[in-house]
């Protein structure tokens, strides 16, 4: 299974943009890139996903490198409620398996 | 507000006892995932089902763990006998019908299991 690499932790100031990087150099052509986040004492929640093109939704933006070996989750204005562990995962579309492996994620701290 | 419901939220038991965790997927979702989360191992996939049939349970210790979907509204994860190393938070997630890799996983709040 293709794996992802993320920094262990990042800090941001409130109301500033945050760029969370993810490396996935062994990504295959059928892997979708998903981002989830987990707030303290909660289950993971979906943030955004994409295949090749950049994506925007109400929560964040996802920038995918042209060679797809890396991606960046962008939170445009961090709030204290965005403090969480952010996971970048690959989901395999081969045979509609959809299997995914969560890595260690990036712990985002937002300072007031 | 549709959500995945897991019961119980907390479970404390003694080593050797049977533990059953339940998950009610979002109505209409046909795929259910079971994960286990510990500080040491992070979030691990144990098994997943589609249309009530197991697709992959390779992450699950077979000797003591079993997972089933008796019907479309209930998934269960059973540990028998339980051991202290099973202490963890167990999450289930459901996915709507369609391409699994493209679809969103909706997670429950988890069951926190402590085996003494």
Interface residues (C-beta under 8 A of the other chain):
Chain A: X30 X31 X32 X36 X42 X43 X44 X45 X46 X49 X87 X91 X92 X93 X96 X97 X98 X99 X100 X101 X102 X103 X104 X105
Chain B: X4 X31 X35 X42 X43 X44 X45 X48 X55 X56 X91 X93 X95 X99 X100 X101 X102 X103 X104 X105 X106 X107 X108 X109 X110
